[in-house]
């Protein structure tokens, strides 16, 4: 295995995950504020599940996003 290629491929994947996740979260939060489900001054709990079926990997990453 070429460590440099492997490292770059992981970074490329994580960049895609980060950009896509941010876009989805921003859209969902704005929609929830617009329709009154969120006030816009609290926080929301978030969970991401990282899964690679071929490796038997499944791990949850939990966090909180402050809105104010």
HURAGI-V252807 format. One record per residue. N is the residue number from 1. D_LAST is the distance of its C-alpha to the last C-alpha in Angstrom with 1 decimal. Layout:
n: [N	N]
d_last: [D_LAST	D_LAST]
This chain:
n: [1	2	3	4	5	6	7	8	9	10	11	12	13	14	15	16	17	18	19	20	21	22	23	24	25	26	27	28	29	30	31	32	33	34	35	36	37	38	39	40	41	42	43	44	45	46	47	48	49	50	51	52	53	54	55	56	57	58	59	60	61	62	63	64	65	66	67	68]
d_last: [45.1	43.9	41.1	39.8	39.8	38.2	35.4	34.8	34.8	32.2	29.9	30.6	29.7	26.4	25.4	26.1	24.1	21.1	21.3	22.1	19.4	16.6	18.2	18.6	15.1	13.6	16.4	16.0	12.3	13.1	16.2	14.8	12.5	15.7	17.9	16.0	15.6	11.8	10.0	6.9	4.7	6.3	7.6	10.9	14.0	15.9	19.5	21.8	25.5	27.6	31.2	34.4	37.1	39.9	38.9	38.0	34.5	31.7	28.7	25.2	22.1	19.3	15.7	12.2	9.3	5.8	3.8	0.0]
